Amino acid sequence: MDLIKSVMLGAVLSVTLALVIGAQGTSAGPLAIHMVNIAQTKFFWSWPIFFSGTGLSFGVMLLQR
């Protein structure tokens, strides 16, 4: 259950940071922010931020046990 919660938190972190950085027109180098089109909706996404945020939130949830 902790992994499912942390995936959601990682997605929220990724969309939020990618929106702020990607709206300025940069890919932020190693963060690899790019525009994604899904169902006629455009948003910014970054896989490195997603995996880092998921791992970080999963670790914090494990520490809270």
Backbone as a ProteinNet text record, in pm:
[ID]
protein_1_A
[PRIMARY]
MDLIKSVMLGAVLSVTLALVIGAQGTSAGPLAIHMVNIAQTKFFWSWPIFFSGTGLSFGVMLLQR
[TERTIARY]
81.8	0	87	199.5	288.9	343.8	368.8	420.7	316.9	191.2	85.1	72	77.8	71.8	191.1	308.1	427.8	431.3	371.5	363.2	277.4	168.2	82.2	156.4	228.4	304.2	416.4	480.7	583.8	527.1	406.2	341.5	305.1	254.5	219	344.7	452.1	577.2	630.6	625.4	675.8	597.1	465.3	382.6	402.4	410.7	425.6	558.9	668.2	799	816.5	768.1	781.6	698.2	585.3	503.4	575.5	634.3	704.1	826.7	906.5	1029.7	1000.8	910.7	880.9	808.4	731	658.6	753.7	875.6	974.4	1048.9	1018	1076.2	1208.8	1241.8	1367.3	1341.3	1436.8	1423.9	1497.7	1566.2	1637.4	1745.9	1805.2	1919.8	1888.6	1948.2	1930.7	1789.5	1705.8	1568.1	1481	1522.4	1456.3	1306.3	1270.9	1129.9	1083.4	970.7	918.1	766	710.7	566.1	502.6	391.4	319.1	176.6	127.4	-10.8	-87.9	-186.5	-273.5	-417.4	-495.6	-638.8	-661.2	-588.9	-599.4	-567.5	-492.5	-447.3	-295.4	-239.2	-94.5	-46.5	58.2	121.8	268.1	347.1	489.6	513.3	614.8	643.3	792.9	838.9	979.8	991.1	1044.4	1062.3	1164.5	1278.5	1373.4	1313.8	1233.8	1169.5	1066.8	993.9	893.4	957.6	1063.2	1126.9	1193.4	1254.8	1317	1212.2	1103.8	996.4	928.5	909.9	850.5	941.6	1069	1164	1175.1	1177.2	1186.2	1063	944.3	822.6	806.4	850.3	844.4	936	1056	1148.5	1094.1	1031.3	974.2	859.9	777.7	667	717.9	827.4	885.1	943.2	1000.1	1054.3	945	824.9	716	651.2	690	630.1	675.1
-119.1	0	126.6	117.4	234.1	267.2	165.2	189.8	259.8	222.2	288.1	434.7	461.4	599.9	680.1	619.9	693.5	716.9	628.1	651.3	774.9	787.7	906	1033.9	1029.1	1147	1180.1	1077.4	1100	1164.5	1123.9	1183.6	1329.1	1357.9	1496.7	1583.9	1534.4	1609.8	1632.5	1529.5	1540.8	1642.6	1636.2	1730.3	1872.2	1889.9	2024.2	2087.1	2015.8	2072.3	2088.4	1991.6	2002	2117.6	2144.1	2257.2	2388.7	2403.5	2527.7	2546	2441.1	2452.3	2450.8	2363.7	2351.1	2470.1	2540.9	2658.5	2771.6	2764.9	2866.3	2832.7	2717.4	2681.9	2608.7	2549	2477	2330.2	2244.2	2102.3	2069.5	2166.1	2155.3	2048.3	2025.7	1934.6	1791.4	1742.9	1602.3	1567.7	1666.3	1637.4	1592.4	1619.7	1572.1	1600.3	1725	1764.5	1778.9	1716.7	1723.4	1734.9	1782.3	1800	1666	1633.1	1508.7	1543.2	1477.8	1495.5	1367.3	1374.1	1259.9	1308.1	1247.1	1278.9	1428.9	1488.7	1630.7	1722.2	1671	1750.1	1753.2	1871.8	1887.5	1918.8	1849	1879.9	1840.1	1890.5	1861.3	1741.6	1659.2	1538.9	1514.6	1452.1	1416.8	1282.9	1183.4	1052.4	1053.7	1122.5	1124.1	1184.2	1289.6	1348	1251	1181.6	1085.5	973.1	912.7	802.3	849.3	967	1021	1052.8	1116.1	1149.5	1025.9	923.8	799.2	731.4	724.1	662.5	738.4	869.9	951.8	935.9	941.3	928.5	785.8	684.1	546.5	529.6	588.1	581.1	650.1	764.3	836.3	755.2	692.8	612.1	488.3	430.7	317.1	358.9	478.3	527.4	557.5	583.9	619.2	497.2	378.9	257.8	237.7
0	0	0	70.8	74.1	-64.3	-145	-279.4	-367.1	-353.9	-431.5	-391.5	-262.8	-215.6	-265.6	-262.5	-303.6	-454.8	-533.9	-678.3	-705.3	-633.3	-650.9	-610.7	-500	-457.1	-555.6	-610.7	-711.9	-836.6	-876.5	-994.4	-969.5	-851.9	-818.7	-818.1	-758.8	-756.4	-896.8	-980.5	-1117.1	-1198.7	-1192.4	-1268.7	-1218.9	-1088.7	-1032.1	-1071.7	-1050.2	-1084.1	-1234.6	-1312.2	-1456.9	-1511.1	-1451.8	-1495.5	-1471	-1354.5	-1321.1	-1409.8	-1425.9	-1503.9	-1653.9	-1699	-1841.1	-1898.8	-1817.9	-1866.3	-1904.9	-1855.2	-1889	-2016.7	-2075.9	-2204.4	-2197.7	-2086.1	-2072.9	-2041.4	-2074.6	-2041	-1912.2	-1855	-1727.6	-1729.2	-1843.5	-1855	-1814.5	-1704.3	-1665.8	-1618.2	-1594.4	-1552.8	-1668.7	-1791	-1913.2	-1913.8	-1893.9	-1894.7	-2039	-2071.2	-2206.6	-2203.6	-2315.2	-2329.2	-2364.5	-2297.3	-2321.8	-2363.5	-2468.2	-2513.8	-2485.9	-2397.8	-2368.1	-2373.3	-2461.3	-2474.9	-2493.4	-2585.7	-2618.5	-2500.4	-2405	-2291.4	-2293.4	-2282.8	-2284.1	-2142.9	-2100	-1973.2	-1980.1	-1887.5	-1882.8	-1791.5	-1825.2	-1749.1	-1745.5	-1638.3	-1624.6	-1552.2	-1621.3	-1558.4	-1446.1	-1457.8	-1345.4	-1217.4	-1231	-1112.9	-1055.6	-1142.9	-1097.1	-1015.1	-1068.5	-996.2	-867.1	-869.5	-747.8	-642	-683.5	-589.3	-532.6	-616.2	-569	-467.9	-497.6	-404.9	-273.8	-282.7	-162.1	-74.5	-132.1	-53.1	0.5	-74.9	-26	93.9	86.3	200.3	323.5	305.6	420.2	481.4	396.8	449	522.5	476.3	548.2	682.6	688.1	814.5	916.8	872.8	963.6	1027.3	986.6	1045.9	1187.1
[MASK]
+++++++++++++++++++++++++++++++++++++++++++++++++++++++++++++++++

